[in-house]
């Protein structure tokens, strides 16, 4: 498993550098599709905004417009992303991400990413989304990354909190990983209870950020806390990046498919 996280470190660090070099950083007055008429439908229109003028707000329910707006970047290496009306938490659409069968050492990056600024500290952040795992690779030790929050310092060093699936006995175990770009081994935190296939689960990753490198995290499913832990941050972040989809899948693989809806990243 260490190998898969090392590959992700290289790919995500490179992508983050490219994103940061070309993207403006966003706060409450930007990347707000419910206001600027991009992809936001009923869910984004109803989502509560931060009360502070320097808060962060990003929302996409995939009901209007076309990809990649309002995201900064879209990647479709060995996978496809499409707005889909087959199933949704808030109709009419969700985002369907499909990864085809992968050969050994085949790269994969099927994801959407958005760059944001850093709010004044202390701050509480929430990255929430509905996730429907449609199809998983049940091969022993298969794994895939599902979503991530990157904390980037001025030199583009990166600390990441990411949600992943690890396959054990043919079933998906949900894991919250801490990942570093400096070669430090990743730290996996298994989440108790299965994440069911074929239905949407409301997931939220809440970061309670006290000082530059002091924070705790809670993972919630359908509003109930399923994991709570201190974080071992190692960067003084000047920007943030959020992503859904995957920058890594183990290979060879029979493939994966997942639907996302009602993505919200905001200061609480």
Secondary structure, DSSP 8 states (H G I E B T S, - for coil): -HHHHHHHHHHHHHHHHHHHHH---B-TTSSBHHHHTSS--HHHHHS---SSTT--EEEE-SSSS-TTTTSSEEEEESEEEEEESS--SSSS-EEEEEE--B-TT---EEEEEEEE----SSEEEEEEEEEEEEE---STT-EEEEEEEEEE-TT--EEEEEEEEEEETTEEEEEEEEEESSS---EEEE-SS---BTS-EEEEEEEEEEETTEEEEEEEETTEEEEEEEE------SEEEEEEEES-B-SSB--EEEEEEEEEEEE-
